[in-house]
Amino acid sequence: MKKTSLIVLVLFVLSGSLAFGAGNAEGAGSPVDVGYSIPDTTNPFLGWLTTEVKKQFEADGITVQIADAGNNPVKQIEQIENFIAMNVKVLAIMPIDPNNVQSVIQQAQKKGIKVLVAGTDTIYYDVMMNMDQYNCGEQISEMGIEWMIDTFSSDGTAEGLPKGDDKLKVIVMKCTETVDMKNRSNGILDKINDWGYAEVITATAEARTTAAATAVMENMWQQNSDAVAVLCYNADGALGVNEYIMGQPSVDKAEFGVFAGDWSPPIQEMLDKSLTNESVFRGTMQIVGPKINGEQVPLEKATYMLLKDLYEGKQSYGSVITDSIQKAHGSAE
């Protein structure tokens, strides 16, 4: 009798607990409201942007989960599929490979999940944020050109630069894994080659992470230790080049410059250090954000606004958002 009573009591407690748990789950809905899929959280630009966007959502009581794919396109697909299974309301995706995510984006949309894509064109999306990647590459080269004229010209013009055997040497570290990466890299190469006042050496391997760029630079330096500048696809790569060059005692740091794309506060700190040659990373392209309703909106705020709009079931700002970019250098302020 006692044993029977105990079993009944246990079943009652368990059924009550399950009912309570089910009630909580129904009231809370999905534990994650916005899924944010990015290539690599250790990338200073991506780490900064996603953290700032998440903070703004947290102030609204909306849960954002950031998924780091570790630059693995297969892993990114799996993470997006996991977000779909969690029934998030909105997906923000910065694709490693834009062609690789098209199918999974369509899966999300069929389930009613809104999708914002940033940094590339995946064809399928609800909202896309992108910029003119080719022009970004051109402006990376422009920064390098401007610095070389300021540093090495005898008369402040390109004509005053060393010629013949003394012609300045520039290394270009490109990345062509996706069409957008290729466009930016082509912008870099076309601009610096068309300029014609430097010997341009294209790195034998590609790099867009700090570790990869350090390794590529070490290899390139064996035959090109007379180079005076490196133009990189992104800031993460530029950090790797900077790390390598700063460790070379034979290099006059005042006469070496690294230029790239992507900005974040930690990157700005490196640019600021270049003013005293504690860094050779001297310039990068900053995405300042799009114009929304005629007003320039900072990138982190604009990203939040667009995602929040989708979260609320709206699409108030259109489907294609073009980001503005500007050159960023070291500041003494």
C-alpha positions in Angstrom: 0.0 0.0 0.0 2.8 2.4 0.9 4.6 1.5 -2.3 1.5 2.2 -4.4 1.0 5.5 -2.7 4.6 6.5 -3.3 4.3 5.6 -7.0 1.2 7.7 -7.3 2.9 10.6 -5.5 5.9 10.4 -7.9 3.7 10.4 -11.0 1.7 13.3 -9.7 4.9 15.4 -9.1 6.3 14.4 -12.5 3.1 15.3 -14.3 2.9 18.6 -12.5 6.5 19.4 -13.4 6.0 18.5 -17.1 2.9 20.7 -17.2 4.8 23.5 -15.6 7.7 23.1 -18.1 5.4 23.0 -21.0 3.6 26.1 -19.9 7.0 27.9 -19.6 8.1 26.8 -23.0 4.8 28.0 -24.6 5.0 31.3 -22.9 8.6 31.9 -23.7 8.4 30.8 -27.3 11.7 30.1 -29.0 14.7 30.6 -26.7 16.5 32.5 -29.5 14.7 35.2 -31.4 17.5 36.2 -33.8 20.1 33.9 -35.2 23.3 35.6 -36.3 25.5 33.5 -38.5 29.0 34.9 -39.3 32.3 33.4 -40.6 34.6 34.1 -37.7 34.0 35.9 -34.3 37.7 36.4 -33.9 37.7 38.8 -36.9 37.9 42.2 -35.2 35.3 43.8 -37.5 32.8 40.9 -37.3 33.3 40.5 -33.5 32.7 44.2 -32.9 29.6 44.5 -35.2 27.8 41.4 -33.9 28.5 42.4 -30.3 27.1 45.9 -30.8 24.0 44.6 -32.6 23.3 42.1 -29.8 23.6 44.8 -27.2 20.9 46.8 -28.9 18.5 43.8 -29.0 19.2 42.9 -25.4 18.0 46.4 -24.4 14.7 45.4 -26.1 14.5 42.0 -24.3 15.1 40.2 -27.6 17.5 37.3 -27.6 20.3 37.1 -30.2 22.5 34.1 -30.6 25.8 34.5 -32.6 27.1 31.4 -34.4 30.8 31.3 -35.3 31.4 29.1 -38.3 35.2 29.2 -38.0 35.4 30.0 -41.7 34.0 26.6 -42.5 31.1 26.8 -45.1 29.8 23.4 -44.2 29.6 24.3 -40.5 27.9 27.5 -41.4 25.1 25.6 -43.2 24.7 23.3 -40.2 24.4 26.3 -37.8 21.8 28.0 -40.0 19.8 24.7 -40.2 20.0 24.6 -36.4 18.6 28.1 -36.2 15.8 27.1 -38.5 15.0 24.1 -36.3 14.9 26.5 -33.3 12.3 28.4 -35.2 14.0 31.8 -34.8 12.0 34.8 -36.2 14.9 36.4 -38.0 18.2 35.2 -39.5 21.2 37.5 -40.1 23.8 35.8 -42.3 27.2 37.0 -43.4 28.0 34.1 -45.8 31.4 32.5 -46.2 30.3 31.3 -49.6 27.2 33.1 -51.0 26.4 30.2 -53.4 26.5 27.7 -50.6 23.7 29.3 -48.5 21.1 29.8 -51.2 19.2 26.5 -50.5 19.2 26.9 -46.7 18.0 30.5 -47.0 15.0 29.2 -49.1 14.4 26.6 -46.4 14.2 29.4 -43.8 11.9 31.6 -45.8 9.5 28.7 -46.4 9.2 28.4 -42.6 8.4 32.1 -42.4 11.8 33.1 -41.1 12.9 36.5 -42.4 16.5 36.7 -43.7 19.0 39.5 -43.8 22.1 38.9 -45.8 25.2 41.2 -45.3 28.4 41.7 -47.3 27.4 39.8 -50.5 24.6 38.9 -52.8 23.0 35.5 -52.3 20.1 36.1 -54.7 17.7 34.9 -52.0 17.0 37.2 -49.0 14.4 39.5 -47.6 17.0 42.3 -47.1 20.5 42.6 -48.4 23.2 45.0 -47.0 26.2 45.3 -49.3 28.6 47.9 -50.7 30.6 48.5 -53.9 33.3 46.0 -53.3 35.3 46.9 -56.4 35.4 50.6 -55.3 36.4 49.5 -51.8 39.5 47.8 -53.4 40.3 50.9 -55.4 40.2 53.0 -52.3 42.5 50.6 -50.5 45.1 51.2 -53.3 44.5 54.9 -53.2 45.4 55.0 -49.5 48.6 53.2 -50.3 49.4 55.5 -53.2 48.8 58.6 -51.1 51.0 57.3 -48.4 53.9 56.4 -50.8 53.8 59.9 -52.4 53.8 61.6 -48.9 56.6 59.3 -47.7 58.9 58.8 -50.7 58.3 61.6 -53.3 61.0 64.3 -53.7 58.4 66.9 -54.9 55.1 65.7 -53.4 53.9 64.1 -56.7 54.1 60.7 -58.2 56.7 62.0 -60.6 59.0 62.6 -57.7 59.0 58.9 -56.7 62.1 56.7 -57.3 62.3 55.2 -60.8 64.1 52.4 -62.6 65.9 49.9 -60.3 64.8 52.0 -57.3 61.1 51.8 -58.1 59.0 51.1 -55.1 57.7 47.6 -54.6 54.2 46.8 -53.3 52.8 43.4 -52.3 49.1 42.7 -52.9 47.6 40.0 -50.7 44.3 39.2 -52.4 41.3 36.9 -51.6 39.1 35.4 -54.4 37.0 32.7 -52.7 33.7 34.5 -53.5 32.6 37.0 -56.2 32.6 39.8 -53.7 36.1 39.0 -52.5 37.2 38.8 -56.1 35.7 42.2 -56.9 37.5 43.9 -54.0 40.8 42.2 -54.8 40.4 43.2 -58.5 39.8 46.8 -57.4 43.0 46.8 -55.5 45.1 45.3 -58.3 43.5 47.3 -61.1 44.1 50.6 -59.3 47.7 50.0 -58.2 48.7 48.6 -61.6 47.0 51.4 -63.5 48.9 53.9 -61.4 52.1 52.6 -62.8 54.6 54.1 -60.3 55.3 50.9 -58.3 56.4 47.4 -59.0 53.4 45.2 -58.0 53.9 41.7 -56.6 50.9 39.5 -56.1 51.2 37.2 -53.1 51.5 33.5 -54.2 48.9 32.5 -51.6 45.7 34.1 -50.5 44.8 35.1 -46.9 42.0 36.7 -45.0 42.9 35.7 -41.4 45.7 37.0 -39.2 47.5 33.7 -38.9 47.3 33.0 -42.7 48.5 36.4 -43.6 51.5 36.2 -41.2 52.5 32.9 -42.9 52.0 34.3 -46.4 54.0 37.4 -45.5 56.9 35.4 -44.1 57.1 33.4 -47.3 56.8 36.5 -49.5 59.5 38.4 -47.5 62.2 35.9 -48.5 62.2 37.3 -52.1 60.7 40.7 -51.5 62.3 42.2 -48.4 62.7 45.5 -50.3 58.9 46.0 -50.4 57.6 49.2 -48.8 53.8 48.5 -48.7 51.3 45.7 -48.5 47.7 46.0 -49.7 45.4 43.5 -48.1 41.9 42.3 -48.8 40.8 42.8 -45.2 41.9 44.1 -41.8 42.3 40.7 -40.3 45.0 40.0 -42.9 46.6 43.4 -42.4 47.0 42.5 -38.7 49.0 39.5 -39.7 51.2 41.5 -42.0 51.7 44.1 -39.3 52.6 41.5 -36.8 55.3 40.0 -39.1 56.8 43.4 -40.1 56.9 44.8 -36.6 59.0 41.7 -35.7 61.6 42.5 -38.4 64.4 44.6 -36.8 65.9 45.5 -40.2 62.7 47.3 -41.4 62.5 51.0 -41.0 58.9 51.1 -39.6 58.5 54.8 -40.7 59.0 53.6 -44.3 56.5 50.8 -44.4 52.8 50.9 -44.8 49.9 48.3 -44.7 46.4 49.2 -46.0 43.2 47.1 -46.1 39.4 47.0 -45.8 37.1 46.7 -42.7 37.1 48.8 -39.5 36.4 48.3 -35.8 37.5 50.1 -32.7 40.4 47.7 -32.1 41.6 48.3 -35.7 41.4 52.0 -35.1 43.8 51.6 -32.1 46.3 49.9 -34.5 45.9 52.8 -37.0 46.5 55.3 -34.2 49.7 53.6 -33.2 51.0 54.0 -36.8 51.3 57.7 -36.1 54.3 56.9 -33.9 55.3 53.9 -36.0 54.3 51.4 -33.2 52.3 49.9 -36.0 52.7 49.9 -39.8 48.9 49.3 -40.3 48.1 52.8 -41.5 44.8 52.8 -43.3 41.6 50.8 -43.8 38.2 51.2 -45.4 35.4 51.8 -42.9 31.8 50.9 -43.6 30.0 53.9 -42.2 26.6 52.5 -42.9 23.7 53.3 -45.3 21.4 56.2 -45.7 18.0 55.4 -44.2 15.2 57.8 -44.9 17.7 60.3 -46.2 19.9 60.2 -43.1 23.3 58.5 -42.7 23.0 55.8 -40.0 26.1 54.1 -38.4 26.5 50.5 -39.5 25.8 48.9 -36.2 22.7 50.9 -35.7 21.5 50.4 -39.2 22.0 46.6 -38.9 19.9 46.6 -35.8 17.2 48.7 -37.3 16.8 46.5 -40.3 16.8 43.3 -38.3 14.3 44.7 -35.8 12.1 45.8 -38.6 12.1 42.2 -40.0 11.5 40.9 -36.4 8.4 43.0 -36.2 7.2 41.5 -39.5 7.9 44.7 -41.6 10.2 45.7 -44.4 10.1 49.4 -44.1 13.4 50.3 -45.8 13.4 48.2 -49.0 15.1 45.0 -49.8 18.5 46.3 -51.0 20.5 48.5 -48.7 23.8 50.1 -49.9 26.5 50.8 -47.3 28.6 53.9 -47.7 32.4 53.6 -47.1 35.2 56.0 -46.2 38.9 55.9 -45.6 40.1 55.6 -42.0 43.6 56.6 -40.9 45.3 57.0 -37.5 44.0 59.8 -35.3 45.8 61.7 -32.6 42.6 62.5 -30.8 
